[in-house]
Amino acid sequence: MSMVGPSRPPALLSLLLVVAVSFFCSAIPIDDIRNRLLVKEKKMQLGGQLVLKKQEMKANEKLMALKNAEITEAMKTQKFPPSMHFFQAKSLIEKSQVFAILKKMPKGAALHVHDFSILSGDWLLKNVTYRPYCHFCITPKGAIQFKFAHPTPPTPKPTECSEWVLLEKYRKQLQNVTEFDDRLLKNFTLMTENPELVYANQDAIWSKFESIFFTISGLVHYAPVFKDYIFQCLQEFYQDNVFYLELRATFFPVYEVDGTVHSREWVVETYRSMAYEFAKDHPGFVGMKIIYTDHRTKNVSLIAQSVKEAMKLQAQFPKTMVGFDLVGREDTGHSLHDYQEALLIPTLQGTKLPYFFHAGETDWQGTSADTNLLDALVFNSTRIGHGFALGKHPAVMEYFRKNDIPIEVCPISNQVLKLVSDLRNHPAAALMASGHPMVISSDDPGIFGSKGLSYDFYEAFMGIGGMKADLKTLKQLAINSIKYSTLSQTDKMDFMQAWEERWNKFIDDLSKRP
Amino acid sequence: MSMVGPSRPPALLSLLLVVAVSFFCSAIPIDDIRNRLLVKEKKMQLGGQLVLKKQEMKANEKLMALKNAEITEAMKTQKFPPSMHFFQAKSLIEKSQVFAILKKMPKGAALHVHDFSILSGDWLLKNVTYRPYCHFCITPKGAIQFKFAHPTPPTPKPTECSEWVLLEKYRKQLQNVTEFDDRLLKNFTLMTENPELVYANQDAIWSKFESIFFTISGLVHYAPVFKDYIFQCLQEFYQDNVFYLELRATFFPVYEVDGTVHSREWVVETYRSMAYEFAKDHPGFVGMKIIYTDHRTKNVSLIAQSVKEAMKLQAQFPKTMVGFDLVGREDTGHSLHDYQEALLIPTLQGTKLPYFFHAGETDWQGTSADTNLLDALVFNSTRIGHGFALGKHPAVMEYFRKNDIPIEVCPISNQVLKLVSDLRNHPAAALMASGHPMVISSDDPGIFGSKGLSYDFYEAFMGIGGMKADLKTLKQLAINSIKYSTLSQTDKMDFMQAWEERWNKFIDDLSKRP
């Protein structure tokens, strides 16, 4: 590429040239060079290699006109949702026309979501805590625990919890149930009006985050709720035009009202059959698969047991149980390196247990959480959960790119958990600009106050992608979610075909917008 | 690089292997692969190609022990200065032992600093506003303006300013001068206790930022102050172990108490002679050069005039006047593209006027401020001011890298002007990890409440570089500041040699720390 500037010798007499600057501007191919650069970068960005059909180009024009108008307006008001905390941006996002389009867009699959953080606290409050036999107790630290049981179970040790109180009975003697329910709801969500003040740092937000899982555990692992939860979860993603899920599941024991505890096989079988049943009444729904997860606070021998358990379940349910991952805060938990003995078991046994490791979900550089990215490579992870720190690892990044190993980007999660405040600065912006393999997911939408994938797609499209991301970017993200799933090649092709039909319908509607 | 994991076939009977997992962990070269990756990334990072001498290795150990201790402590307290707003982090930084070392380190040159935002408001208050003949007036919008004059000048038009009040006389009739001075000081600095609340968005902070330049203009362009300012500026950088500066100068008219206005030639000559005088009493001081700047709010024909003026001054003072740049907020000002006719003048005249463009000092993507990065390339910019958005431009980034065009990273500036809140997320982190050419500078230290380069070096070393950045990184940054200066090859070699002597002394002291 030739450049103008100091290194370029003069071509004509300078006097003449000064007089005719404006004429010669067009003679020096400034705009040519500039346009070539623009086109080059446009091709490098995520989706830049796609070629849009005529109808898609028309739809893209409509979409980009709306997007540009919304961004231009935000520049004036200095209120740009991706730059604001999601809790404060949510209502603005819901007014966005781009968001309305993203909701209608067939988005493919959700590849990074956790089993019991998908539905809203409101759903839990209204659909679960009002069921019969729901008891609660208060731990010495003030946390609420729930248990469905009949009859009322014996009082726990005082070091564990207070006596079990039947919620139905307790509510009856309250003067203001709404007030109680409002307070209860606060235990199910991170949402608050002033997140910056309430959660001073990552320790504070993670502490509350983990406490939510502790609190809702007794609710969601009650077998009837467990099943309804799965159904409702599939329903919400389906309504959000997401037709396939890979769920990271914790395998906490599922119990019945009489105290019976189900086996892990029962759990997988329930997931499998629920998805199967759901598919019957929901055309186009592709299914759900499970990634076995355990918590990174545990010691290596417990993780070794879980790896073996995952292998066993995978052998029993090869189409449903598809891999293994570790959950919990990387900054404070064990690293993949700490677990290396456990993680080598499948290889040493000659078994394939695909890994889907969370790695680099951190702002720190050079810590074990950061180095998890290297270990995710070493342990041949199939996809990378978050990979927030990937940009700081050029060698790992290059390897993932060459080997087509995608990162699962969860914008709202990263913002709410205080990794980044302004999503225009999300490190995935650089990766999206260079076409690095990625999918967009929502991690724990129920706890963050979002739903399905559309809110995260909005943040990715408007904030991370900026003005340059267009319909090609969106199309590529949807295609990626199918491509990088664990579905078989045949199933992927079927899914892609079904998705494409919906996509064409979506494009048709979009291009015909007034 | 060979990988373990699903794609690796079993080597021995699985049963035997399970029993002996811990034995075989060492047989599978997990740690080998991991270490090779670590070493590879270590070599890729900024300074990774440098080879430390024995003494330097010892010094590095001391430095890294302190650094690791400070970071480990910060992880516990969740109070890590680079993650906090600089105004709140400053006192913490000043307690840091790493910072104390960085102050002593010979840092080379400051390549991105603006003429009248280098000294603190406190210096202006105490050393300037108490001088005789200092008048002030208040504009209709409530801004303060200053003018040194004798006798008191006539009252300006009411649309411009109130009548001129002699500050000396005004202070005499005040009951509480300290209170007045405290309020006055607030007009000279962005510093405040609650920056997040006071400056709601980038509009707010830029508005205050520009108002400071407006207010101090009458003070610093008074010829005697102008000279003292330059001297004090050289003094502060010298004390901070910075021995050479390239100053972006605005060429606002410099005046005398009788109203005489000096020519631009006088200004350049004053810079030149001040630096010359300073060098006499300050061993090791290399000098100061000037980059002509104009404001990007102006129209193209005014900028064309400035380009010609810069060319003229460059011809007259080839060793002092070294290039041209545009200042002011990129998001709201004219783009380089808008100015293309003006910027082509030197080329069309067959003259070399090196450009040092601010480009990509923005969070927005796809706007004209963002696209300035492309135009900086097209117009053959010698260095890039900030280049904050560079990571989002893979093609431009690659070109700059290949052609060794550095970005001038100003961490505190980017944080205070609200481009990024947590400096661990500064986009230069990825660039530093991959060894992209860069220098560290302080932009407007006086207005941000910092001094010299050490505070910005602290943020870059601790925050942007993370735990991985070490003595090699620091050494490379110092070397870069010499390498990417506009000094002649001979002058660079002399500077490098003088710097190296100081560096060796610094290393000697550091390695002998108890």
Interface residues (C-beta under 8 A of the other chain):
Chain A: M1 M3 V4 G5 P6 S7 R8 P9 P10 S14 L17 V18 V21 S22 F24 C25 I28 I30 I33 R34 L37 L38 K40 E41 M44 I71 M75 Q78 S83 E196 A200 N201 Q202 D203 A304 D331 H337 Q340 E341 L344 I345 P346 T347 L348 Q349 G350 T351 K352 L353 P354 Y355 D363 W364 Q365 G366 T367 D370 T371 L374 D375 L377 V378 F379 N380 S381 T382 G391 K392 H393 P394 A395 V396 Y399 L419 V420 S421 D422 R424 N425 P427 A429 A430 A433 S434 G465 G466 M467 K468
Chain B: M1 M3 V4 G5 P6 S7 R8 P9 P10 S14 L17 V18 V21 S22 F24 C25 I28 I30 I33 R34 L37 L38 K40 E41 M44 I71 M75 Q78 S83 E196 A200 N201 Q202 D203 A304 D331 H337 Q340 E341 L344 I345 P346 T347 L348 Q349 G350 T351 K352 L353 P354 Y355 D363 W364 Q365 G366 T367 D370 T371 L374 D375 L377 V378 F379 N380 S381 T382 G391 K392 H393 P394 A395 V396 Y399 L419 V420 S421 D422 R424 N425 P427 A429 A430 A433 S434 G465 G466 M467 K468
